[in-house]
Amino acid sequence: MEESHSKDSIIEYLEKNHIKEILNQSINELLEYRPKDASGFLSTLLLKHCEAPSVYSLKSREILDSRGYPTVQVDVFVKYLDQIVFGGRAAAPSGTTIRPTEPKDLRDNVPARFFGKGVQNAIKMINETISQGLSGKELMNLSEIDAKIMEYDPSDLKDKIGALVTSSVSLAIASSIPRFMNDPLFVHLDKIYNSTASSKFIIPVPLCSVINGGKSYGSPLKISEVLIYPRSDILVPDQIRMISEVFNKLGVVMVKKYGNQSVCFGVEGGYYPSVSSIDDIIGTLEKAIVLAGHQPGKDVFIGINANASELYIPQTKVYEIEQGVNKSSEDLLNFWKNIMNQHPSIMYIEDPFDDNDLDSWSKLTAFAGQSKIIAGGDAYVSNPKAIIKGVQNKTSNGVVLKINQCATVTEMMKTSSLALDNGSSLIISDRSGDNNDSILADISVASRAKFLKSGSLTRSERNQKYNRLLQIFDWLRTNNMISL
């Protein structure tokens, strides 16, 4: 009786799982193609009938970002082929200047650990709550997983669990997906979020920080960054070569003009000179472009990230745009107009005024026209409502998105589409506190961004994103999916 019962159970098990039908179908396909590696081909056919990979658990830890401050890293463990396997990992980036309207990191605020910047509460939230909540979710369904993450804190400011939690988990899930599919991540993101997009991809232009400043770091140069980017009608390997040539030549020029101390590096890897004059530093950069064998305003263009909210003094309603130089809104508007006229190579200005100085924003955007980009970064903090309002009022013609401000990959992709649909140039940007993950490059390609802004060339966490663009370029060219 036991033997008969056992045999019946086996038959029932095989029928319940349709094993006979699956084997017959797979063997028929095997015989049709008759590949040399019969076992390998058969295993591939059988994989089509397997259960989709699902999230099993999350394991987070406190690591250091590029500034030496704590951030959250998440490992994803996946149930697949009836086993528990490692899927992938990612860490959350974080900014230095946090605007009042952007999502909060929610640090521990325990002075005895990292001067209050620890993230142990975030680690606990992920390991004990979110891990359990995501367990069993289909890994490939990133939008459903991100929606679940947002349920834990639907507020704009993420003042319950913090953006370090939401972004680290979402990025880690997204980074796990390629292990269980044949396509790279940017293709998968494109399929999920861009149903009407072309099958051809355009690689974003590298927008590279070459000079770092910023009032919050005590630099004589009050603006946050001076940037360069190459022309868009050449391939990305040549684009990256050109910015490398200019960056390295700039160091030589600066030593001769300002001395050896001028080639110290800022937090994002750009030169950190003791220079306060914007006009002077732009002129030096233009000279370096020429000495590198390129033409300013034709081969290589210049951008400025003013981060003007950090320069604004509310009590006197002026901007300290240069050391000891205070300007009213009207004076600053004229300053930007004049410097763009004097240096036609300047084609990009980010956050040129305070977040609330909208009239000045609109006037500068009107002056810039369609040929130059006036981009809202910290002015919008990646908030869809703020972006719609800004674009409709013609406050800017460019939008800068940052993953921790968007909270999840899904929200970033949706906001990217929103910006593009409203006619804005799209810039996908890193943060001052970053890490060696390269996923931002995949997001920038999938979102059809105009620029990938990833810091300078002397920091590996910044180069990781630019180097990922080179890998994506090779894959697209091999698969005939690049729009040249």
C-alpha positions as CSV (number, residue, x, y, z in Angstrom):
1,M,0.0,0.0,0.0
2,E,2.8,2.4,0.9
3,E,4.5,1.8,-2.5
4,S,1.3,2.3,-4.4
5,H,0.6,5.4,-2.4
6,S,4.1,6.7,-3.1
7,K,3.7,6.0,-6.8
8,D,0.3,7.8,-6.9
9,S,1.8,10.8,-5.1
10,I,4.7,11.0,-7.7
11,I,2.3,10.9,-10.6
12,E,0.1,13.5,-8.9
13,Y,3.1,15.7,-8.3
14,L,4.3,15.4,-11.9
15,E,0.8,16.2,-13.3
16,K,0.3,19.1,-11.0
17,N,3.5,20.7,-12.2
18,H,2.9,19.8,-15.9
19,I,6.3,18.1,-16.1
20,K,5.3,15.8,-19.0
21,E,4.0,18.7,-21.2
22,I,7.1,20.8,-20.4
23,L,9.5,18.0,-21.2
24,N,7.8,17.1,-24.4
25,Q,7.7,20.7,-25.6
26,S,11.4,21.3,-24.7
27,I,12.5,18.0,-26.3
28,N,10.6,18.9,-29.5
29,E,12.4,22.3,-29.6
30,L,15.7,20.6,-28.9
31,L,15.2,18.2,-31.9
32,E,14.1,21.0,-34.1
33,Y,17.3,23.0,-33.6
34,R,19.7,20.2,-32.7
35,P,22.3,22.4,-31.1
36,K,25.8,21.2,-30.3
37,D,25.4,21.7,-26.6
38,A,22.2,19.8,-26.2
39,S,22.2,19.9,-22.4
40,G,22.9,23.6,-22.3
41,F,20.2,24.4,-24.8
42,L,17.7,22.2,-22.9
43,S,18.4,23.9,-19.6
44,T,17.7,27.2,-21.2
45,L,14.4,25.9,-22.5
46,L,13.4,24.6,-19.1
47,L,14.3,27.9,-17.4
48,K,11.4,29.5,-19.3
49,H,9.0,27.5,-17.2
50,C,10.6,28.3,-13.9
51,E,9.1,30.5,-11.3
52,A,10.2,34.1,-11.6
53,P,12.9,35.3,-9.2
54,S,11.4,36.9,-6.1
55,V,12.8,38.9,-3.2
56,Y,13.7,36.7,-0.3
57,S,15.3,39.2,2.2
58,L,17.3,42.4,2.5
59,K,20.4,42.9,4.6
60,S,21.6,46.5,5.1
61,R,24.7,47.9,6.7
62,E,26.3,51.2,7.5
63,I,29.2,52.1,5.1
64,L,31.1,55.3,4.3
65,D,30.3,57.5,1.3
66,S,32.9,59.4,-0.7
67,R,33.0,62.2,1.9
68,G,33.7,59.7,4.7
69,Y,30.2,60.1,6.2
70,P,27.9,57.1,6.8
71,T,25.3,56.0,4.3
72,V,23.1,52.9,3.9
73,Q,24.1,49.9,1.7
74,V,21.6,47.1,1.0
75,D,22.2,43.5,-0.1
76,V,19.3,41.7,-1.9
77,F,18.8,38.0,-1.5
78,V,16.7,36.3,-4.1
79,K,14.7,33.1,-4.2
80,Y,15.3,31.5,-7.6
81,L,15.3,27.8,-8.8
82,D,14.3,26.8,-5.3
83,Q,17.5,28.3,-3.9
84,I,18.4,31.5,-2.0
85,V,21.1,33.4,-3.9
86,F,22.7,36.8,-3.7
87,G,21.1,39.2,-6.1
88,G,22.9,42.5,-5.9
89,R,23.7,45.5,-3.7
90,A,23.6,49.3,-3.8
91,A,24.1,52.3,-1.5
92,A,22.3,55.6,-1.2
93,P,23.9,58.9,-2.2
94,S,23.4,62.0,-0.1
95,G,23.9,65.7,-0.6
96,T,25.8,68.3,1.4
97,T,23.5,71.2,1.0
98,I,20.0,70.0,1.9
99,R,17.1,72.3,0.8
100,P,14.2,72.6,3.2
101,T,11.8,71.2,0.6
102,E,13.8,68.1,-0.3
103,P,13.4,64.6,1.2
104,K,15.3,64.2,4.4
105,D,18.1,61.7,5.2
106,L,16.9,61.2,8.8
107,R,20.2,60.6,10.5
108,D,20.4,59.1,14.0
109,N,21.4,62.4,15.7
110,V,23.4,60.6,18.3
111,P,26.4,62.9,18.8
112,A,28.7,60.1,20.1
113,R,28.5,58.3,16.7
114,F,29.8,60.1,13.6
115,F,28.8,63.5,15.2
116,G,25.1,62.5,14.8
117,K,25.3,61.4,11.2
118,G,25.0,57.7,11.9
119,V,22.3,55.6,10.1
120,Q,21.6,52.8,12.5
121,N,17.9,53.6,12.7
122,A,17.7,53.3,8.9
123,I,19.5,49.9,9.0
124,K,17.1,48.6,11.6
125,M,14.1,49.8,9.5
126,I,15.3,47.9,6.4
127,N,16.4,44.7,8.2
128,E,13.4,44.3,10.5
129,T,10.5,45.9,8.6
130,I,11.0,46.5,4.9
131,S,12.8,43.2,4.3
132,Q,9.7,41.4,5.5
133,G,7.4,43.6,3.6
134,L,9.1,43.0,0.3
135,S,9.7,39.2,0.8
136,G,7.9,37.3,-2.0
137,K,7.6,40.2,-4.3
138,E,8.6,39.4,-7.9
139,L,12.0,40.9,-8.4
140,M,11.5,42.1,-12.0
141,N,8.4,44.1,-11.0
142,L,10.3,47.1,-9.8
143,S,7.4,49.5,-10.0
144,E,5.4,47.3,-7.6
145,I,8.3,47.0,-5.2
146,D,8.9,50.7,-5.3
147,A,5.2,51.3,-4.6
148,K,5.5,49.1,-1.6
149,I,8.6,51.0,-0.4
150,M,6.7,54.3,-0.8
151,E,3.8,52.9,1.4
152,Y,6.1,53.1,4.4
153,D,6.5,56.8,3.9
154,P,4.3,58.5,1.3
155,S,5.3,62.0,2.5
156,D,7.2,64.4,0.1
157,L,9.9,65.0,2.8
158,K,10.2,61.3,3.7
159,D,10.2,62.5,7.3
160,K,9.1,59.0,8.7
161,I,11.8,56.7,7.3
162,G,14.1,59.0,5.2
163,A,15.4,59.1,1.7
164,L,18.4,57.0,2.6
165,V,16.1,54.1,3.2
166,T,13.9,54.5,0.2
167,S,16.7,55.1,-2.3
168,S,19.1,52.4,-1.0
169,V,16.5,49.7,-1.2
170,S,15.1,50.7,-4.6
171,L,18.6,51.0,-6.1
172,A,19.6,47.6,-4.6
173,I,16.5,45.9,-6.0
174,A,17.2,47.5,-9.5
175,S,20.9,46.5,-9.4
176,S,19.8,42.9,-8.7
177,I,17.7,42.5,-11.8
178,P,20.4,42.1,-14.5
179,R,21.7,38.9,-12.9
180,F,18.4,37.1,-13.8
181,M,18.0,38.3,-17.3
182,N,19.9,38.6,-20.6
183,D,19.5,42.4,-21.0
184,P,21.4,45.1,-19.1
185,L,19.5,47.1,-16.6
186,F,18.9,50.2,-18.8
187,V,17.1,48.0,-21.3
188,H,14.9,46.6,-18.6
189,L,14.1,50.0,-17.2
190,D,13.3,51.2,-20.7
191,K,10.9,48.4,-21.3
192,I,9.1,49.1,-18.0
193,Y,8.8,52.8,-18.1
194,N,9.1,53.9,-21.8
195,S,6.4,51.9,-23.7
196,T,6.4,54.4,-26.6
197,A,10.2,55.0,-26.7
198,S,12.3,54.2,-29.7
199,S,14.3,50.9,-29.7
200,K,17.4,53.0,-30.4
201,F,19.2,54.7,-27.5
202,I,21.0,58.0,-27.2
203,I,23.8,58.1,-24.7
204,P,23.7,61.2,-22.5
205,V,26.6,63.7,-22.8
206,P,29.0,63.7,-19.8
207,L,28.6,66.9,-17.8
208,C,31.9,67.0,-15.9
209,S,32.8,69.1,-12.9
210,V,36.3,70.5,-13.3
211,I,36.3,73.2,-10.7
212,N,34.8,72.9,-7.2
213,G,33.9,75.8,-5.0
214,G,31.0,76.6,-2.7
215,K,30.2,78.9,0.2
216,S,29.4,75.9,2.4
217,Y,33.1,74.7,2.0
218,G,34.6,78.1,2.7
219,S,36.0,78.5,-0.8
220,P,36.9,81.9,-2.2
221,L,35.0,80.8,-5.3
222,K,31.4,81.1,-4.0
223,I,29.7,79.2,-6.8
224,S,29.5,75.4,-6.4
225,E,30.9,74.2,-9.7
226,V,32.3,75.0,-13.1
227,L,31.6,72.3,-15.6
228,I,32.5,71.3,-19.1
229,Y,30.8,69.1,-21.6
230,P,31.7,68.1,-25.2
231,R,29.6,68.6,-28.3
232,S,26.9,66.0,-28.8
233,D,27.6,64.9,-32.4
234,I,30.5,62.7,-31.5
235,L,30.7,59.3,-29.9
236,V,30.9,58.9,-26.1
237,P,34.5,57.5,-26.1
238,D,35.6,60.7,-27.9
239,Q,33.5,62.8,-25.6
240,I,35.1,61.3,-22.5
241,R,38.6,61.6,-24.1
242,M,38.0,65.3,-24.7
243,I,36.9,66.1,-21.2
244,S,39.9,64.2,-19.9
245,E,42.2,66.2,-22.1
246,V,40.8,69.5,-21.0
247,F,40.7,68.6,-17.3
248,N,44.4,67.5,-17.3
249,K,45.5,70.5,-19.3
250,L,43.5,72.8,-16.9
251,G,45.6,71.6,-14.1
252,V,48.8,72.6,-15.9
253,V,47.4,76.0,-16.7
254,M,46.3,76.7,-13.2
255,V,49.6,75.8,-11.6
256,K,51.3,78.3,-13.9
257,K,48.7,81.0,-13.2
258,Y,47.8,80.5,-9.6
259,G,50.5,78.3,-8.1
260,N,50.7,74.7,-6.9
261,Q,48.0,75.2,-4.2
262,S,45.4,75.8,-7.0
263,V,45.3,72.1,-7.9
264,C,44.0,70.8,-4.6
265,F,40.8,68.8,-5.2
266,G,37.3,69.5,-3.9
267,V,34.8,67.0,-2.6
268,E,33.7,65.9,-6.1
269,G,37.2,65.7,-7.5
270,G,37.4,69.1,-9.3
271,Y,40.2,71.6,-8.8
272,Y,39.7,73.7,-5.7
273,P,41.6,77.0,-6.4
274,S,41.9,80.1,-4.2
275,V,40.2,82.2,-6.8
276,S,37.1,84.3,-6.3
277,S,36.5,85.8,-9.7
278,I,34.1,83.8,-11.9
279,D,35.2,85.7,-15.0
280,D,38.9,84.9,-14.3
281,I,38.3,81.2,-13.7
282,I,36.2,80.9,-16.9
283,G,38.9,82.7,-18.9
284,T,41.5,80.2,-17.5
285,L,39.3,77.3,-18.4
286,E,38.8,78.6,-22.0
287,K,42.6,78.8,-22.3
288,A,43.0,75.2,-21.2
289,I,40.4,74.1,-23.7
290,V,42.4,75.7,-26.5
291,L,45.7,74.3,-25.3
292,A,44.0,70.8,-25.2
293,G,43.4,71.2,-28.9
294,H,39.7,72.1,-28.8
295,Q,37.6,75.2,-29.5
296,P,35.6,76.7,-26.6
297,G,31.9,77.0,-27.6
298,K,32.3,74.6,-30.6
299,D,34.0,71.5,-29.3
300,V,33.7,71.9,-25.6
301,F,31.2,74.0,-23.7
302,I,31.2,75.5,-20.2
303,G,28.6,75.2,-17.5
304,I,28.1,76.9,-14.1
305,N,26.4,75.4,-11.0
306,A,25.8,78.6,-8.9
307,N,23.7,76.9,-6.2
308,A,22.5,80.5,-5.6
309,S,20.3,79.7,-2.6
310,E,23.5,79.2,-0.6
311,L,24.7,82.6,-1.7
312,Y,21.5,84.5,-0.9
313,I,21.4,86.6,2.3
314,P,17.7,87.0,3.2
315,Q,18.2,89.8,5.7
316,T,19.7,92.1,3.0
317,K,18.1,90.4,0.0
318,V,21.5,90.2,-1.8
319,Y,23.7,87.5,-3.2
320,E,27.3,87.2,-2.3
321,I,28.2,86.0,-5.8
322,E,31.9,86.6,-5.3
323,Q,34.0,87.1,-2.2
324,G,33.0,90.5,-0.8
325,V,30.8,91.2,-3.8
326,N,27.0,91.5,-3.1
327,K,24.4,91.8,-5.8
328,S,20.7,92.4,-5.8
329,S,18.5,90.2,-7.9
330,E,18.6,92.7,-10.8
331,D,22.3,93.1,-10.5
332,L,22.8,89.3,-10.5
333,L,20.6,88.9,-13.5
334,N,22.7,91.4,-15.4
335,F,25.9,89.7,-14.1
336,W,24.7,86.4,-15.7
337,K,23.8,88.1,-18.9
338,N,27.1,89.8,-19.2
339,I,29.2,86.8,-18.4
340,M,27.3,84.7,-21.0
341,N,27.8,87.5,-23.6
342,Q,31.5,87.8,-22.7
343,H,32.0,84.0,-22.8
344,P,29.8,82.5,-25.5
345,S,31.2,79.1,-24.5
346,I,28.9,79.2,-21.4
347,M,25.9,77.2,-22.4
348,Y,24.6,75.9,-19.1
349,I,23.8,77.6,-15.7
350,E,22.2,75.6,-12.9
351,D,20.4,77.2,-10.0
352,P,21.4,80.8,-10.9
353,F,19.0,82.4,-8.3
354,D,17.4,81.6,-5.0
355,D,14.5,79.1,-5.0
356,N,12.0,81.9,-4.4
357,D,13.4,84.5,-6.8
358,L,11.2,83.2,-9.7
359,D,10.9,86.4,-11.6
360,S,14.7,86.5,-12.1
361,W,14.7,82.9,-13.1
362,S,12.1,83.5,-15.8
363,K,14.0,86.6,-17.2
364,L,17.3,84.7,-17.5
365,T,15.6,81.7,-19.1
366,A,14.0,84.1,-21.6
367,F,17.4,85.6,-22.3
368,A,19.0,82.2,-22.8
369,G,16.4,81.1,-25.4
370,Q,16.5,77.6,-26.7
371,S,20.3,77.4,-27.3
372,K,21.4,77.7,-23.7
373,I,20.2,75.7,-20.7
374,I,19.0,77.3,-17.4
375,A,18.5,74.3,-15.2
376,G,16.6,73.9,-12.0
377,G,18.3,71.5,-9.5
378,D,18.0,72.4,-5.9
379,A,15.3,74.8,-6.9
380,Y,13.0,71.8,-7.8
381,V,14.6,69.1,-5.5
382,S,13.3,66.6,-8.1
383,N,9.7,67.3,-7.0
384,P,7.1,66.7,-9.8
385,K,4.8,69.4,-8.7
386,A,7.6,72.0,-8.5
387,I,8.9,70.9,-11.9
388,I,5.5,71.2,-13.6
389,K,5.0,74.7,-12.1
390,G,8.5,75.8,-13.0
391,V,8.3,74.5,-16.6
392,Q,4.8,75.9,-17.2
393,N,5.9,79.3,-15.9
394,K,9.1,79.1,-18.0
395,T,11.2,79.4,-14.9
396,S,13.8,77.1,-16.5
397,N,14.3,75.0,-19.6
398,G,16.3,72.3,-17.8
399,V,15.6,69.9,-14.9
400,V,18.2,68.2,-12.7
401,L,17.1,65.0,-11.1
402,K,18.8,63.2,-8.1
403,I,17.9,59.7,-7.0
404,N,17.6,60.3,-3.3
405,Q,15.4,63.3,-3.9
406,C,13.1,61.2,-6.1
407,A,13.1,58.5,-3.4
408,T,13.0,55.5,-5.7
409,V,14.1,54.5,-9.2
410,T,10.4,54.3,-10.3
411,E,9.8,57.9,-9.2
412,M,12.9,59.0,-10.9
413,M,11.9,57.4,-14.2
414,K,8.4,58.9,-13.9
415,T,9.7,62.3,-13.1
416,S,12.1,62.1,-16.0
417,S,9.2,61.5,-18.4
418,L,7.4,64.4,-16.9
419,A,10.3,66.7,-17.5
420,L,10.8,65.6,-21.1
421,D,7.1,65.7,-21.9
422,N,7.0,69.3,-20.8
423,G,9.9,70.2,-23.1
424,S,12.8,70.4,-20.6
425,S,16.3,69.2,-21.1
426,L,16.9,66.4,-18.6
427,I,20.0,66.2,-16.4
428,I,20.6,63.1,-14.2
429,S,22.9,64.0,-11.4
430,D,25.0,62.5,-8.7
431,R,25.4,63.9,-5.2
432,S,28.4,65.2,-3.3
433,G,28.3,62.1,-1.1
434,D,28.4,59.2,-3.5
435,N,29.7,55.7,-3.9
436,N,31.1,53.3,-6.5
437,D,27.7,52.1,-7.8
438,S,27.3,52.8,-11.6
439,I,23.5,52.4,-11.7
440,L,23.0,56.1,-12.3
441,A,24.5,55.7,-15.8
442,D,21.9,53.0,-16.7
443,I,19.1,55.3,-15.4
444,S,20.4,58.2,-17.4
445,V,20.4,56.1,-20.6
446,A,16.9,54.6,-19.9
447,S,15.4,58.0,-19.1
448,R,16.7,59.6,-22.3
449,A,18.6,62.3,-20.4
450,K,20.5,64.9,-22.2
451,F,23.3,64.9,-19.7
452,L,24.8,62.6,-17.0
453,K,26.4,64.8,-14.4
454,S,28.8,62.8,-12.3
455,G,31.4,64.9,-10.8
456,S,35.1,65.1,-11.8
457,L,37.7,62.7,-13.1
458,T,40.0,62.3,-10.1
459,R,37.5,60.3,-8.0
460,S,36.8,56.6,-8.8
461,E,33.1,56.9,-7.6
462,R,32.6,59.6,-10.3
463,N,34.5,57.8,-13.0
464,Q,32.5,54.7,-12.4
465,K,29.5,56.3,-14.0
466,Y,31.4,57.7,-17.0
467,N,33.1,54.3,-17.5
468,R,29.7,52.6,-17.4
469,L,28.6,54.8,-20.3
470,L,31.5,53.4,-22.3
471,Q,30.4,49.8,-21.4
472,I,26.8,50.7,-22.5
473,F,28.1,52.2,-25.7
474,D,29.9,49.0,-26.6
475,W,26.8,46.9,-25.8
476,L,24.5,49.2,-27.9
477,R,26.9,49.2,-30.8
478,T,27.2,45.4,-30.8
479,N,23.4,45.0,-30.7
480,N,22.8,47.8,-33.3
481,M,20.6,49.7,-30.8
482,I,22.5,53.1,-30.6
483,S,21.2,56.2,-32.4
484,L,24.3,57.9,-33.7
